Amino acid sequence: MAKTDVANRFIWFKGQIMNVNDAKVNVLSPTSQFGLNVFEGIPCYWNDAQKQLYAFRLDDHYDRLLRSARLIQLDCRFTRDELRKALIDTVVANEYDENLSVRQTLFVDGFGSWGSEGPVEMFVAPIPRGRTSAEYNKKGLHCCVTSWRRISDENLSPRIKCGANYINSRVGQREALRNGYDTCIFLNEVGKVAEGPGSCFFMIKGNRLITPRLTDSVLESITRDTIIQLATTELGLEFEERTIDRTELYLADEAFLCGSAMEVTPVYSIDRYAIGQGETGALTKEIHLKYLEAARGELANRKNWLTPIYK
């Protein structure tokens, strides 16, 4: 069992491990006023047989975090080893032996403006997966195509995983909830399928897995890449990365959204069109199970994706 409850968990904040309630950010800081931060949601999976917790594709998450910091021009002072040590020390301090989502955020502190490059600070905050947002804990999703368009590389690049970008996700998600859906799917600025709010979209036609191109206003998702590798190599599925029209959504045999927090969650309907039989499809289930096997350390050829937390 964890040493702490969620409301009093330990986090890493400005070089110290402390109770989350003791961590303070200046209300006038650029991160507070303008969402000037970049972050990763890093999944960790508990293997009960091995009594080990594995951080999943940690180096890939740090690659993306540092790319985001570079693109948004933050003066990041942390090395990869410091990023890794902060995460491990925080999880160990809480004594977690369950699946987690760990938020690791680089943020601009101080009294600057939206144009500031620093000072850059960091926090690391783990949370058990069952305590994350409601849409990340549903067995299946009823989606709408939101009237809001996805941000693009021409205005606020979805390639940068920064706090401010998620206001775009928020407006689509809030529209979906107001209209009785679980979540939404965004179209990009030219009306082609992009992704969900904080999640990537896949559909299945026959034995073929299809997803939008990265240049269709899609985050360079680590889960997306994981799914593609597992589906094509371990499961032998055909794969196609291409632009997708809206009407194709309604004709899919199966569909799902995926992400570090969402894992692989089937889409039951889109705009009240049932997807397949309106339940979890066979291939979607198979892909999800293979993803969990990889994340828990049960695939011998995917051990390189894992970072053990406990010595």
N, C-alpha and C positions, 0 to 999 in steps of 0.2 A: 504494500500500500504506500501511496505517496506520503511524505512527511507533512505536507501542507494541504490545506483546502484551497480551492481556486481563488477565493477572495483574499487569501493571505499567502499566496505562493511566492517563492523567491524568484526574482528576476535579476539579470545583469544590467546595471545602469551606471554609465560613466565610470567604469572600472571597478565597481563594487557589486557584490551580490547582496541584495537587500529585499525586505518585504515590499511587495508591489505598491503598498499604500504610502511608503516613504519616498518613492521616486517622484521628483518634481521637475516640471519643465516650465520655463519662463513663458507666461501667457503672451508676451510680445515677440517671442522668437519666430523666425520665418517658418518653422515647422508647424507652430500653432496657428499662425495667421494665414499661411498660404499653402499648407500641405507640402512644404519643401522637404521631402524625405524620399528615400528609396528603401525598398524592403524585400525580404523573401519570407514565404511561408514554407518552412522546411518540415516535411513529414518524418516522423520517427516511429518505427514499428517494433513491438515487443515480440520476441520469440520465446515462448514459455518453455519449450523443450531445452533450449540453450541458455535460458535465464539471461538473455542479452537483449538490449535495446539497440536498434540500428537506425542511424540517420541515413535517409535514402538520397543518394546522388548528391551528397553534400558539396563536393567540388564543383559540380555543375551549377548548383545554386549560388556558390560564391563567384563563379565566372559571370553569371548574369547580374548579380548584385554589383560587382565592380564595373561591368559594362554600363549598367544604369547610372552609377555614380559618375562615370566618365562622360556619358552623353548629356547628363543634366548639369555637368561641370561642378561637382562637389569636390572639395579638397579633402579627400578621404585619407586619414592618417593611419588606418588600421591595416596590418598585414593579414594574409590568409591564415597564418598560424594563430594570430590573435583572434580572428573571427571564429576559428574552429574551437580554440580553447574556451572562449566565452560561452559558446553554446554548450559544450560538454560540461563545463563547471556548473552551469546553471541547472541543467537537467539532473546532474548528480546531486546537487544541493537539495533538490526536491525529492530525491529518491524515487523517481517515477519508474513503475514497472507496468506500463500500459502504453497504448498507441497515443502519440502526441502530434500536435501541430505547433511548431516553434516559430514565432515571429521574430525575425532579426532585422532591425531597422537602423539605418544610418540617417540621422536627422541634423538639420541646421539649427543650432541653438543661438543664444546671444540676443542682441538687439538690432540685428540687421534687417534687410528688406527682402523682397522676393528675388532680388538680383544677387544676393550674397552667396559666396562660395563656402563660407564657414562662419564660426567654428563648427566642425562636424563631430557629433557625439554619437553614441550607439546605445541601444537597449536590446536585450534578448529576453523574450517572454514566452515560456511554454504553456500550453493548455491541453488538457486531455481532449481527444477528438470528439467525444460525446458532448462536450460543452461548447463547441463551435456553433456558428450560425445555423438556423433551422434548415435552410435549403441544402446545407452540407450533410444533413442527417436524415434525409428522406430516402425511401426505397425507390421512388420513381417520381418523375417531374411532369407536370402539365405546364407547357410553355406557351407563350405568345411571341410573335414577332413584334418587337417594340417599334413605335413610331420614331423613336430617337435613333440617330445614326451613330455608328461606332467612330471614335476618333481615328485619325489617320496619320501617316508619316508627314503629311503636309501641314498639320496643325499642332497636334499633341501626340507624339508617336506612342502607339501601344507597345512598342519595343522597350520603352523605358517603364520599369515597374516602380512607379512613384505614387505617393499618396494622392496627389492632385488628380491623377488620371482616373481614380476610382469614383469621382463625381459623375463621370460619364456612365459608369456601371450603375451608380445609384439611381440616376433618373430613369433608366430602363427598368431596373428592379422595382422601383416604387410604382411605376406605371403598371407593371405586371401584377403586383400585389393588390393595387386598387381595383383591378379588373378581375380579380378572382383566380389568378394563375400563381404558380409557385415561383416562376422565374421567367426570363425572357431570352430571346435570341436577337442579336443585333445584325442589321445589314450594314455594309460599309457605304461610303459616300456615293458609289455608283450603283447601289441597290443589290449587291451580291452578298451572300451569306458570309458573316465574319465569325462571331463567337458569342458566348454567353457572358454575363457579368462575372468576371474573374474565373472563367472556365472556357475551354476549347470545345468545339463541336465536331462530332463524327457522325456519319450515317453509314448504314450498310445496305447495299443492294445486291441480292444474291449472295455470292461468296466474296464480295469486294468491299473493302473498307475505304471510305472516301472522306477527305477533310479539306477545308479551304487551304489555299497557299498562305505562306507566311506574309506575303506581300498583299494579302487581302484584308489588311488591318487586324492582324492576329498577333497576340503575344507569342514570343519565342518560348513556348511552354515546355518545361522539362517533362511533365506528365504526358504531353502530346508526343514528344519524341520517344518516351518509354513505350507508349501504346503502339506506336508505329513499329518499333524494333521487335517487341514481343509478338505482335500480330503477324508480322511477316516472317520472322525467324522461328519462333517457337510454335506458332499455330498454323503457319503456312497459308495465311490469307493473302489474296490479291490486294494490292494497295494502290490508291490513286489520290494524288494531291492536285486539286484543280479548283477553279472557280465554280461555285454552286449557285444556281438560281433558286429563288424563293419557292417556286412551285415544286421543285424537286424535294423539298422538305416533306411535303404532304404525301409523297409517293414512296418514301423510304420504307424498307422492310423493318429496319431497326434504327435507333438513333440513341446517342448518349452525349452527355456533357462530362468533361473530365478536368481535373486540376489537383494540385497538391492537397487542398482541403476537401474537395468533392470526391476524390478518387475517380471512380467510373460509375456515374449515376444514370440509369436509363431514362429516356424521354418517352413518356406514355402517349402524349398528344402535343400537337402544335396547332394553335389557333382552332382548337376543338376538333381537328382532324386526328383520328386515332393513328398512331404509328404502329404498323403491323397489327398485332392483336390487342394493342393497348396495354401491354404488360412487358416485363423484362424479356428481351429476346435471347435466344440460345447462344448466339455468338457474343452478344454483349456480356452475358453472364460468364462465358468462357474467358473473355478478355479480362474481366474484372478479377476473376480467380487467379489468372496467371500473373496479373499485376501484384496481387497480394502475396503470392508465392515469392516473387522477386523481392518485394519490399521486406518480407520477413526473413530473408536469407535462406529460402528453401530451394533456390535454383543455383546449382553449383557453378554454372557458367555466367552467373550475374553477380558473383560475390564482389566484383570490382565496383559495384554501385553502392556498397554498404560501408558505413563507418561505425564500428562498435563504440558505444558510449561508456560502458563499464569495463574496467581493466580485467 
